[in-house]
Amino acid sequence: MLKAIAKLAAALNGNTRKDQIALGFSWGLLLALIPAGNFFWIVLFVLSFLFRHHHGSKMLVMAVVKLFTPLLYPALVDPIGWEVLHIEPLAPFYTALYNMPFVPFTRFNNTLVAGGLAAGIALFIPVFIIMLFAVSLYRTTILPKILSTRLFRTVSGFPLVAKLARLVSAFQNDID
């Protein structure tokens, strides 16, 4: 986990393009909202590696959001999935999908899968835009203020923080 954090910090502070980091956050959220382990999630996960984005931020966001899915599923994802699957004009389409070979393995007719996909798609662009601004704000305003604080200079002497800083430096040299 320390390496994942170091890689993300190196990307945030390095030459990694901010749109790649923002896309990684969006992909991570989309994949985290869909229940893992079904065929549909596996296809999306493999498909995500065909696009250019920061895979470390995708994996970190996916891990963090997956921690909160027991709270998100009953409150948000399941009701959205129920509504999506009960859209009356789409009933013949869903029936046709279910009768196709291999499509039922995607579990598209599960409320959690349908709701996770719908919520992930709906949040993909807003999360991307928010993260574009957040990375820019972090690089131009927040990071210089953090580096100039006395607390940062004190904490950077701790062994764990020093190791993390060495990892960030090493990953940043690999990126540059």
C-alpha positions as CSV (number, residue, x, y, z in Angstrom):
1,M,0.0,0.0,0.0
2,L,2.9,2.3,0.7
3,K,4.2,1.8,-2.8
4,A,0.8,2.7,-4.3
5,I,0.6,5.9,-2.3
6,A,4.2,6.7,-3.3
7,K,3.4,6.2,-7.0
8,L,0.3,8.4,-6.7
9,A,2.3,11.1,-4.9
10,A,5.0,10.9,-7.6
11,A,2.4,11.2,-10.3
12,L,0.8,14.2,-8.6
13,N,4.1,15.9,-8.2
14,G,5.7,14.8,-11.4
15,N,5.2,15.2,-15.1
16,T,2.2,12.9,-15.3
17,R,-0.5,14.7,-17.2
18,K,-3.4,15.8,-15.0
19,D,-6.0,14.4,-17.4
20,Q,-4.4,10.9,-17.0
21,I,-4.6,11.1,-13.2
22,A,-8.2,12.3,-13.5
23,L,-9.1,9.5,-15.9
24,G,-7.6,7.0,-13.4
25,F,-9.8,8.4,-10.7
26,S,-12.9,8.1,-12.9
27,W,-12.1,4.5,-14.0
28,G,-11.4,3.6,-10.4
29,L,-14.8,4.9,-9.3
30,L,-16.6,3.1,-12.1
31,L,-14.9,-0.2,-11.4
32,A,-15.5,0.2,-7.6
33,L,-19.2,0.7,-7.9
34,I,-19.7,-2.5,-10.0
35,P,-19.5,-5.7,-7.8
36,A,-16.2,-7.4,-8.6
37,G,-16.0,-11.0,-9.7
38,N,-18.6,-11.2,-12.4
39,F,-17.8,-11.4,-16.1
40,F,-18.9,-7.8,-16.8
41,W,-16.5,-6.4,-14.2
42,I,-13.7,-8.5,-15.5
43,V,-14.3,-7.3,-19.1
44,L,-14.4,-3.6,-17.9
45,F,-11.3,-4.1,-15.8
46,V,-9.3,-5.6,-18.8
47,L,-10.8,-3.0,-21.1
48,S,-9.6,-0.2,-18.8
49,F,-6.0,-1.2,-19.5
50,L,-6.4,-0.3,-23.2
51,F,-6.9,3.3,-22.4
52,R,-4.2,5.8,-21.4
53,H,-4.6,6.8,-17.8
54,H,-2.8,6.6,-14.5
55,H,-3.3,3.0,-13.4
56,G,-2.0,3.6,-9.9
57,S,-4.7,6.2,-9.2
58,K,-7.3,3.9,-10.6
59,M,-6.3,1.0,-8.3
60,L,-6.0,3.3,-5.2
61,V,-9.5,4.9,-5.8
62,M,-11.0,1.5,-6.5
63,A,-9.5,0.1,-3.2
64,V,-10.7,3.0,-1.2
65,V,-14.2,3.2,-2.6
66,K,-14.6,-0.6,-2.3
67,L,-14.2,-0.1,1.5
68,F,-17.3,2.0,1.5
69,T,-19.4,-0.1,-0.9
70,P,-21.3,-1.9,2.0
71,L,-22.7,1.5,2.8
72,L,-23.2,2.6,-0.8
73,Y,-24.9,-0.5,-2.2
74,P,-28.1,-0.5,-0.1
75,A,-28.4,3.3,0.0
76,L,-27.5,4.3,-3.5
77,V,-26.5,1.5,-6.0
78,D,-29.3,-1.0,-5.4
79,P,-32.2,1.6,-5.7
80,I,-30.6,3.0,-8.9
81,G,-30.3,-0.5,-10.3
82,W,-33.9,-1.4,-9.5
83,E,-35.1,1.8,-11.3
84,V,-32.9,1.0,-14.4
85,L,-34.0,-2.6,-14.6
86,H,-37.7,-1.6,-14.3
87,I,-37.8,0.9,-17.1
88,E,-40.8,-0.5,-19.0
89,P,-39.8,0.4,-22.6
90,L,-36.4,-1.5,-22.1
91,A,-38.1,-4.8,-21.0
92,P,-37.9,-6.3,-24.5
93,F,-34.3,-5.3,-24.8
94,Y,-33.4,-6.9,-21.4
95,T,-35.3,-10.1,-22.5
96,A,-33.3,-10.2,-25.7
97,L,-30.0,-9.7,-23.9
98,Y,-30.9,-12.4,-21.4
99,N,-31.6,-14.9,-24.2
100,M,-28.2,-14.2,-25.9
101,P,-25.3,-16.6,-25.3
102,F,-22.8,-15.5,-22.6
103,V,-24.7,-12.2,-21.8
104,P,-26.4,-13.7,-18.7
105,F,-22.9,-14.3,-17.3
106,T,-22.5,-10.5,-17.0
107,R,-25.3,-10.5,-14.4
108,F,-26.6,-7.3,-16.0
109,N,-30.0,-8.1,-14.5
110,N,-28.7,-7.9,-11.0
111,T,-29.7,-4.6,-9.4
112,L,-26.2,-4.0,-7.9
113,V,-24.5,-4.5,-11.3
114,A,-27.0,-2.4,-13.2
115,G,-27.0,0.3,-10.5
116,G,-23.2,0.3,-10.2
117,L,-22.9,0.7,-14.0
118,A,-25.5,3.4,-14.2
119,A,-24.0,5.3,-11.2
120,G,-20.4,4.9,-12.5
121,I,-21.3,6.1,-16.0
122,A,-23.3,9.1,-14.5
123,L,-20.3,10.0,-12.2
124,F,-17.5,9.4,-14.7
125,I,-17.4,12.8,-16.4
126,P,-18.1,14.9,-13.2
127,V,-15.4,13.1,-11.3
128,F,-13.0,13.6,-14.3
129,I,-13.7,17.4,-14.3
130,I,-13.5,17.7,-10.6
131,M,-10.2,15.8,-10.5
132,L,-8.7,18.0,-13.3
133,F,-9.3,21.0,-11.2
134,A,-8.2,19.3,-8.0
135,V,-4.9,18.2,-9.5
136,S,-4.2,21.7,-10.8
137,L,-5.1,23.2,-7.5
138,Y,-2.9,20.8,-5.7
139,R,0.1,21.4,-7.9
140,T,-0.1,25.1,-8.0
141,T,-1.4,26.1,-4.6
142,I,-1.5,23.3,-2.0
143,L,1.8,21.5,-2.5
144,P,4.0,24.7,-2.2
145,K,2.2,25.6,1.0
146,I,2.7,22.1,2.4
147,L,6.4,22.0,1.6
148,S,7.0,25.3,3.3
149,T,5.4,24.4,6.6
150,R,7.4,23.7,9.7
151,L,5.3,20.7,10.4
152,F,6.2,19.1,7.1
153,R,9.9,19.6,7.7
154,T,9.6,18.1,11.2
155,V,7.5,15.1,10.0
156,S,9.8,14.4,7.0
157,G,12.5,13.4,9.5
158,F,10.4,10.4,10.8
159,P,11.7,7.1,9.4
160,L,8.4,6.0,7.8
161,V,7.9,9.4,6.1
162,A,11.6,9.5,5.0
163,K,11.1,6.0,3.4
164,L,7.9,7.2,1.7
165,A,9.8,10.3,0.4
166,R,12.6,8.1,-1.0
167,L,10.0,5.9,-2.7
168,V,8.3,9.0,-4.2
169,S,11.7,10.3,-5.4
170,A,12.5,6.9,-6.9
171,F,9.2,6.7,-8.7
172,Q,9.4,10.3,-9.8
173,N,12.8,9.6,-11.4
174,D,11.3,6.6,-13.2
175,I,8.4,8.8,-14.5
176,D,10.7,11.7,-15.6
